[in-house]
Amino acid sequence: MYQKPAGMLLATILYMVESKLEKEAFWYASKMPSPRNGLLQDENGVRDQLVKILQVSKYVLFYSMSVALLSVHLSTIQEMATEL
C-alpha cells in the first residue's frame, strides 16, 4: 500500500542528491588547481581523484534512483495483475 509513495519519495530524494552532487563537482573542479582557471597544476592528482570519486558516486545514485523507480513500476504492475 505504501510501496509506491515510498519508492517515489526515495527516487525524488536520490535525484535531488544527484543533482546537488553534480553542482558540487563542478564547484570543486573550478576551485581545484588546473591550467584553465590559472592556478598551478596539482602534483598529486587530487583533482583527478576527486572527479573520479564524484563520478562514481553520481553513477551509484543514478542506478539507485533507477531501482527505486523500477520498484514503483513493478508494484503498479502487480496491483494491475491482482485486479484482473
MORAQUI-V680535 format. One line per field, one symbol per residue. phi: phi as a letter, one per 40 degrees, with the letter a starting at -180 (. if undefined). psi: psi as a letter, one per 40 degrees, with the letter a starting at -180 (. if undefined). burial: # if it has 16 or more other ideal C-beta (glycine too) atoms within 10 Angstrom, else .. A space follows every 50 residues. Layout:
phi->???
psi->???
burial->???
//
This chain:
phi->.ccccccccccccccccccccccccccccccccacccgccccccgccccc cccccccccccccccccccccccccccccccccc
psi->deddddddddddddddddddddddddddddeihiddeeiihhdefddddd ddddddddddddddddddddddddddddddddd.
burial->......#..##..#...#..#...#......#..............#... ...#..##..#..##..##.##..#.........
//
